[in-house]
Amino acid sequence: MQTGLNDILLAFGLTLVAGLSTGIGSVIALIAKKTDTRFLSLSLGLSAGVMIYVSFMELMPESVALLSGIYGGKLPSLFMLLAFFAGIGLIALIDNLVPDDENPHEIHTDNDPAPKLKRTAVMTAIAIGIHNFPEGLATFASALTDLEIALPIMFAIAIHNIPEGMAVSVPLYHSTGSKKKAFWMSFASGMAEPVGALAGFLFLLPFWTPTINALLLSFVSGIMVYISFDELLPGTERFGHHHYGVCGVILGMAVMAASLLLL
């Protein structure tokens, strides 16, 4: 592992770039002349498509590849899957601890869409912030392990952070009418990534191993897949634009596939 000062600063820099992309997505959404629920459904689907594609086509295979250099037989796949479902279990537990009347994943009888939109935006921001924390940790650790691994991961995370910023800012702006609140909420969710990198530097760097690095990639994948299926994709149905959501998923996968081919 590279632990020189320049390497550590570069690792922090990559993580910061990935986190700032959430704010970029927010700005793009807020400067649009007209935003409606079709755009919201498309952005939610786009975010889900990117995260699902990155998880299954980039992070999980990379995790297995790293583990294969350490363990033989079926252990790399077994450890990868255990970490993947542990990530799902963690975010599911957090989601379950949220009170039903504040959880946008639960069905409510309130017919006023503004509170629903606001709850969705806030809870999405919290969920994104939660999964951005280990993402930041993964980007930071990958940069210290191998820059060639870290750059695709940083780029992939930055790409999906842009629609995530949209997914937070658009409903919050619709429900509050405040562009400032919408921007800062999405920006704050992205800043969880450098906070995750800082936590890695302070607490995990002295004990870091390639195995922990590989398992963390799978762990992050589980979190992203859960958020995609439990929050983002149901959100496209909630606003009544199923096909926009599906188109967003396909577009997100296509964008991510193209970006990985160009690296």
Disulfide bonds with the S-S distance in Angstrom:
none
